[in-house]
Amino acid sequence: MGILLGIIFYLDYQKELQSFDEKLFYKMHLCSYSLDCQTYKIDFEKKKENVLYKLLKNKQEVSSLYPVKDVSDFYLKLSLSQEEYHEQMHYLHEALIFRAIVTLVVAFLISMLFSFYALYPLRNALVLTREFIKDILHDFNTPIATMRLNLSLLEKEIGSNTKVSRIERSIENILSLEENLKNYLQFQSSEIETFNLLILLQERINMVEQNYPHLRYSIEVPLEIRLHTFKKDFVRIVDNIIINASKYNKSDGQVLLKYDEETRTLSIEDTGKGIKNPKKVFERFYKEHERGVGIGLHIVKKLTEHLNIQIELETLLGKKTIVLLKLPFEMLEG
């Protein structure tokens, strides 16, 4: 709207300027008859290829030429210096600027009112939807807790077997999905903490490997590496990547976590299916498989940006995927 108004004001200015020049020429033309005018400088100019009865402009003056009776070698010249010309136009500029400011203010107020009127119902609907999803996620806790309790009792009665393990993994997947949805709906950071990277990764692997007994997990991280950052956010990044590396791996595959001190890079490598479109994996709701809803890696991307971690992805379709997390200097303690 601002651009459109700018174009309208420019055209209006050109129209007003043309009208002003026409009035100025008309006054000069009247003065050429009586020469009784002190506003314009009166002079004579030798005939050349000049144009009569027309307002002429240059850097020094604004002038007009008229024929003189019984004089064939010269034209009568009435002129006005550029300074005087701009002084006469000063009122025109003030009027146009005032008009433009008033119009822009009115247009801004109308736009704000229209935007509020048009977007308020949408915003209200989004808020209600968000609150509805939060309530549903909260209500998930009771049936999930009941399932886990009864599953634990069932395992004590009949012992551990493949079917029980599958149910356990399904419950863990539901909990992971619930956590991702909560994080997506309300992006909050934890407090800054100092922790040992190796110990943290071992804890996360211990939680995941129970659900994927067919996979081999290995960690190659120096014991002395300590991080100083938002621990909860960092855990969410690592958990999402490890779970994906496990979920889309092959039956006898491997997940390798390795830290390169020289480049400050933590890599998480799997021997799984690979990714067809690695450039799209961090987009919201993008997924290449039926499982999941496609927000895990989108949350990872948001968290890495928040923690100033550079994330890269290397993949070889059908063979492996490597997620690289380059940690900033300020995250490394000491």
C-alpha positions in Angstrom: 0.0 0.0 0.0 2.9 2.3 0.8 4.4 1.8 -2.7 1.1 2.3 -4.3 0.5 5.6 -2.4 4.1 6.7 -3.3 3.3 6.2 -7.0 0.0 8.1 -6.6 1.8 11.0 -4.8 4.5 11.1 -7.5 1.9 11.4 -10.3 0.0 14.0 -8.3 3.2 16.0 -7.8 3.9 15.9 -11.5 0.4 17.1 -12.3 0.7 19.9 -9.7 4.1 20.9 -11.1 2.7 21.0 -14.6 -0.2 23.2 -13.4 2.2 25.5 -11.6 4.4 25.9 -14.8 1.3 26.7 -16.8 0.3 29.4 -14.4 3.9 30.8 -14.4 4.0 30.9 -18.2 0.6 32.6 -18.3 1.9 35.4 -16.0 5.0 35.8 -18.2 2.9 35.9 -21.3 0.8 38.8 -19.8 3.9 40.6 -18.7 5.3 40.4 -22.3 2.5 42.8 -23.4 2.9 45.5 -20.8 6.4 44.8 -19.5 5.0 46.2 -16.2 6.2 43.4 -13.9 9.0 43.4 -11.4 8.9 39.6 -10.7 10.7 38.6 -13.9 14.0 39.8 -15.4 13.5 41.4 -18.8 16.2 40.9 -21.4 16.7 40.3 -25.1 18.2 37.3 -26.8 19.5 37.0 -30.3 17.4 34.9 -32.6 18.6 31.4 -33.0 16.7 28.1 -33.2 14.7 29.0 -30.1 11.2 28.1 -29.3 8.6 30.8 -28.8 5.7 30.7 -26.4 7.1 27.9 -24.3 8.5 27.7 -20.8 12.2 26.8 -21.0 14.2 25.4 -18.1 17.9 25.0 -17.5 20.2 24.9 -14.4 20.3 28.8 -14.1 16.9 30.0 -14.9 13.3 29.5 -16.1 12.5 31.6 -19.1 10.2 32.3 -22.0 10.8 34.0 -25.4 8.4 36.3 -27.2 8.7 38.1 -30.6 9.2 41.9 -30.6 7.3 44.0 -33.0 9.4 45.5 -35.8 12.5 43.7 -34.5 13.7 40.8 -36.5 17.1 40.0 -34.8 16.1 39.6 -31.2 13.4 38.0 -29.0 12.1 39.4 -25.8 13.2 37.2 -22.9 11.4 37.0 -19.5 13.2 34.9 -17.0 13.2 33.8 -13.4 16.2 32.4 -11.6 16.1 28.9 -10.3 16.3 30.1 -6.7 13.2 32.4 -7.2 11.5 29.6 -9.0 12.0 27.1 -6.1 10.9 29.8 -3.6 7.6 30.2 -5.5 7.2 26.4 -5.5 7.9 26.1 -1.8 4.2 26.3 -0.8 3.4 23.6 -3.3 6.0 21.2 -1.7 4.7 21.9 1.8 1.1 21.3 0.8 2.0 18.0 -1.0 4.1 16.8 1.9 1.4 17.5 4.4 -1.2 15.8 2.2 1.1 12.7 1.9 1.7 12.5 5.6 -2.0 12.7 6.5 -2.8 10.1 3.8 -0.1 7.7 5.0 -1.3 8.0 8.6 -4.9 7.4 7.7 -3.9 4.5 5.5 -1.8 3.0 8.3 -4.6 3.2 10.8 -7.1 1.7 8.3 -4.6 -1.1 7.5 -4.1 -1.8 11.2 -7.8 -2.0 11.9 -8.4 -4.2 8.8 -5.5 -6.5 9.8 -6.9 -6.8 13.3 -10.4 -7.5 12.1 -9.2 -10.0 9.5 -6.6 -11.8 11.6 -8.2 -11.9 15.0 -10.5 -14.9 14.2 -7.6 -16.8 12.8 -5.4 -16.0 15.8 -8.2 -17.0 18.1 -8.7 -20.3 16.2 -5.0 -21.1 16.4 -4.9 -20.4 20.1 -7.9 -22.7 20.7 -6.3 -25.4 18.6 -3.0 -25.2 20.4 -4.8 -25.3 23.8 -6.9 -28.3 22.6 -3.7 -30.2 21.5 -2.1 -29.4 24.9 -5.1 -30.8 26.7 -5.0 -34.0 24.6 -1.3 -34.4 25.2 -1.9 -34.0 29.0 -4.7 -36.6 28.9 -2.3 -39.0 27.2 -0.3 -39.4 30.5 -3.0 -41.4 32.3 -3.5 -44.2 29.8 0.2 -44.4 29.0 1.1 -44.7 32.7 -1.6 -47.4 33.0 -0.2 -49.3 30.0 3.4 -49.1 31.3 2.3 -50.4 34.8 0.2 -53.3 33.4 3.0 -54.1 30.9 5.5 -54.3 33.8 3.1 -56.6 35.7 2.6 -58.8 32.6 6.4 -59.0 32.1 6.8 -60.3 35.7 4.1 -62.9 35.1 5.1 -64.3 31.7 8.7 -63.0 31.4 10.3 -60.9 28.7 9.6 -61.9 25.1 9.5 -60.3 21.6 5.8 -59.2 21.9 6.4 -57.5 25.2 9.5 -55.8 23.8 7.5 -54.5 20.8 4.8 -53.1 23.1 7.5 -51.4 25.2 9.1 -49.8 22.1 5.7 -48.6 20.9 5.0 -46.9 24.2 8.5 -45.3 24.1 7.7 -44.0 20.6 4.4 -42.5 21.8 6.2 -40.8 24.7 8.8 -39.5 22.3 6.1 -38.2 19.9 4.3 -36.6 22.8 7.5 -34.8 23.9 8.3 -33.6 20.4 4.7 -32.2 20.1 5.0 -30.4 23.4 8.3 -28.9 22.4 6.9 -27.9 19.1 3.9 -26.2 20.6 5.9 -24.4 23.3 9.5 -23.7 22.6 11.3 -23.2 25.9 14.9 -23.4 27.0 16.3 -25.0 30.1 18.9 -23.5 32.4 22.5 -23.5 31.5 24.4 -26.4 33.1 27.9 -27.9 32.9 28.1 -31.6 32.2 30.3 -34.3 30.9 29.6 -35.2 27.2 30.6 -38.8 27.4 28.5 -39.5 30.5 25.5 -37.8 28.9 25.8 -39.8 25.7 26.1 -43.0 27.6 22.9 -42.2 29.6 21.0 -41.5 26.4 22.3 -44.6 24.7 21.3 -46.7 27.7 17.7 -45.5 27.4 17.5 -46.1 23.7 19.4 -49.4 23.2 16.8 -51.4 25.2 14.3 -50.7 22.5 16.7 -51.8 19.7 18.5 -54.9 20.9 19.4 -55.8 17.3 21.6 -52.7 17.0 25.2 -52.1 18.2 26.0 -48.8 19.8 29.5 -47.4 20.3 30.8 -44.1 21.7 34.2 -42.6 20.9 34.3 -39.5 23.0 37.2 -38.4 25.3 36.3 -38.5 29.0 37.5 -34.9 29.6 35.1 -33.2 27.2 32.7 -31.0 29.3 30.0 -28.7 27.9 28.5 -25.6 29.3 25.1 -24.9 27.7 21.4 -25.5 28.0 21.5 -29.2 28.9 17.8 -30.0 28.3 17.9 -28.6 24.8 21.1 -30.4 24.0 19.6 -33.7 25.2 16.6 -33.2 23.0 18.9 -32.7 20.0 20.9 -35.8 20.7 17.8 -37.9 21.6 16.1 -37.1 18.3 19.1 -37.9 16.2 19.9 -41.1 18.0 16.3 -42.3 17.9 16.2 -41.6 14.1 19.5 -43.4 13.7 18.0 -46.4 15.5 14.6 -46.3 14.0 15.7 -46.3 10.4 18.7 -48.6 10.8 18.9 -52.1 9.5 18.4 -55.2 11.7 22.1 -55.8 12.4 23.2 -52.2 12.0 25.4 -49.9 14.1 25.1 -46.4 15.6 28.4 -44.7 16.2 28.8 -41.5 18.3 32.2 -39.9 17.8 33.8 -36.5 18.8 36.6 -34.8 16.9 38.5 -32.4 19.2 40.2 -30.6 16.4 37.0 -29.6 14.6 34.8 -29.6 17.8 32.4 -31.8 15.9 30.1 -34.5 17.4 29.1 -37.0 14.7 26.3 -39.5 15.0 26.5 -42.2 12.2 24.2 -45.0 11.4 24.3 -47.8 8.9 20.7 -47.4 7.9 18.5 -46.5 4.8 20.0 -43.1 4.1 18.0 -40.1 3.1 16.6 -39.3 -0.4 16.3 -35.5 0.1 18.8 -34.4 2.7 18.1 -30.7 2.0 14.4 -31.2 3.1 14.8 -33.3 6.3 14.8 -30.2 8.5 11.6 -28.8 7.0 8.5 -29.0 9.2 6.3 -32.1 8.6 8.7 -33.5 5.9 9.1 -37.3 6.2 10.3 -40.1 3.9 8.7 -42.9 5.8 5.2 -43.7 7.2 6.4 -43.6 10.8 6.4 -40.3 12.6 4.9 -36.9 11.8 8.0 -35.1 10.5 8.7 -32.6 13.3 11.6 -34.2 15.1 14.4 -32.9 12.9 12.6 -29.6 12.5 12.8 -29.2 16.3 16.4 -30.3 16.1 17.1 -27.5 13.6 15.5 -24.9 15.8 17.4 -26.0 18.9 20.7 -26.1 17.1 20.1 -22.5 15.9 19.2 -21.5 19.5 22.4 -23.1 20.9 24.5 -21.7 18.0 25.5 -25.3 16.8 26.2 -25.8 13.2 24.4 -28.9 11.9 25.2 -30.7 8.7 24.0 -34.0 7.2 25.9 -36.5 5.0 24.1 -39.5 3.6 24.6 -42.4 1.2 21.3 -43.9 0.1 20.9 -47.4 1.4 24.1 -47.4 3.3 24.5 -44.7 6.0 23.7 -41.3 7.3 26.0 -39.0 9.4 24.7 -36.0 11.3 27.5 -33.6 12.2 27.1 -31.2 15.1 29.9 -28.5 15.2 29.9 -27.0 18.7 30.8 -23.4 19.3 33.9 -22.4 21.3 31.8 -20.9 24.1 30.0 -24.2 24.7 33.3 -26.0 25.6 34.3 -25.6 29.2 37.9 -24.6 29.6 
